[in-house]
Structures are given as structure tokens and as C-alpha cells.
Amino acid sequence: MVPGPVSGPVNAKTDLASSRGVYANVVNAIVAQEEVVLDFILSVGPEASLVSRVVVSPAHAKRLGELLSRHGVDQSAPILVPNAWNRPPGSA
């Protein structure tokens, strides 16, 4: 059984490197029936590199979209992504 949403604060453990975070100026979403893959990319001039990949359930992706909407983030803005990032993970 999958646990339901937590109603109170969550005590998440992290290491120092993870708590600092990483900067990304491009995000690409690959949507499948069972999961949504979010690739966070740092693009500087002609160079781009994947800095983080997050895999979430479609329900969690929907909640993230709702959260961004509530805080005024325009999800309809065009996102320019290099072609190499438009392929599913593991494809050549």
C-alpha cells in the first residue's frame, strides 16, 4: 500500500551538498502514464548540461503545477530546449 499525503510538516533529512541546491535555467518534462521526468538543465551559450533529474508521479506533477499557478508562475510561456533533451531517458 502506498502511503497517503502527509498532513503536517515533514522532517526531511539531507546532506550539505544537497541542501545548497543547484541552479538550472531550463526544465524539460517527459510525461509517461506512470511517471513524469523533470530534467533541470543549465544552458550557457551553446553549452548545456543536465544538473538534476527528478522523477515524480503524475499526481505529484499535477500538484506542482497547481502550486506554481497559485504563485503566479506562467506555465504557458514557451520553453526552448535543445533537441537532445527531448528524448526519453536511456534513448540514444
C-alpha positions as CSV (number, residue, x, y, z in Angstrom):
1,M,0.0,0.0,0.0
2,V,1.3,3.5,-0.9
3,P,1.1,5.9,2.0
4,G,-1.2,8.9,1.5
5,P,-0.3,12.6,1.7
6,V,1.2,13.9,5.0
7,S,-1.0,16.4,6.7
8,G,1.7,18.0,8.8
9,P,5.3,19.1,8.4
10,V,7.8,16.5,7.1
11,N,11.2,16.1,8.7
12,A,13.3,15.5,5.5
13,K,17.0,14.6,6.0
14,T,19.6,16.0,3.6
15,D,23.3,16.3,3.3
16,L,25.2,19.6,3.0
17,A,25.7,19.4,-0.8
18,S,22.0,18.7,-1.5
19,S,20.8,21.4,0.8
20,R,22.8,24.0,-1.2
21,G,20.8,23.2,-4.3
22,V,21.8,23.7,-7.9
23,Y,20.8,26.3,-10.5
24,A,19.0,25.5,-13.7
25,N,17.6,27.9,-16.3
26,V,15.8,25.3,-18.4
27,V,13.5,22.5,-17.4
28,N,12.1,19.8,-19.7
29,A,9.3,17.4,-18.8
30,I,8.9,13.9,-20.2
31,V,5.4,12.6,-19.4
32,A,4.5,8.9,-19.3
33,Q,1.4,7.2,-17.9
34,E,3.2,6.1,-14.7
35,E,5.7,8.9,-14.2
36,V,6.8,12.4,-15.1
37,V,10.6,13.0,-15.6
38,L,11.8,16.6,-14.9
39,D,15.2,17.3,-16.4
40,F,16.7,20.5,-15.0
41,I,19.3,21.9,-17.4
42,L,21.9,24.7,-17.1
43,S,22.3,26.3,-20.5
44,V,25.1,28.8,-21.0
45,G,25.6,30.0,-24.6
46,P,25.9,26.9,-26.9
47,E,26.7,24.6,-23.9
48,A,24.1,22.8,-21.9
49,S,24.3,20.2,-19.1
50,L,21.9,18.2,-17.1
51,V,22.2,19.3,-13.5
52,S,19.4,17.3,-11.9
53,R,16.7,14.8,-12.9
54,V,13.6,14.3,-10.8
55,V,11.1,11.6,-11.3
56,V,7.6,12.1,-9.8
57,S,4.2,10.5,-10.1
58,P,1.6,12.3,-12.4
59,A,-0.3,13.2,-9.3
60,H,2.7,14.9,-7.7
61,A,3.5,16.7,-11.0
62,K,-0.1,18.0,-11.1
63,R,0.3,19.3,-7.5
64,L,3.5,21.0,-8.5
65,G,1.7,22.7,-11.5
66,E,-1.1,23.9,-9.2
67,L,1.4,25.3,-6.7
68,L,3.2,27.2,-9.5
69,S,-0.1,28.5,-10.8
70,R,-1.1,29.7,-7.3
71,H,2.1,31.7,-7.0
72,G,1.8,33.4,-10.4
73,V,4.2,31.3,-12.5
74,D,3.1,31.4,-16.1
75,Q,3.1,27.7,-17.3
76,S,2.1,28.6,-20.8
77,A,5.3,30.5,-21.5
78,P,7.3,28.9,-24.3
79,I,10.3,26.8,-23.2
80,L,13.2,26.4,-25.6
81,V,15.0,23.1,-25.1
82,P,17.9,21.6,-27.1
83,N,16.7,18.6,-29.2
84,A,19.0,16.2,-27.3
85,W,16.9,16.8,-24.2
86,N,13.6,15.9,-25.9
87,R,14.4,12.1,-25.9
88,P,13.2,9.8,-23.1
89,P,15.9,8.8,-20.6
90,G,18.1,5.9,-21.9
91,S,17.4,6.5,-25.6
92,A,20.2,7.2,-28.0
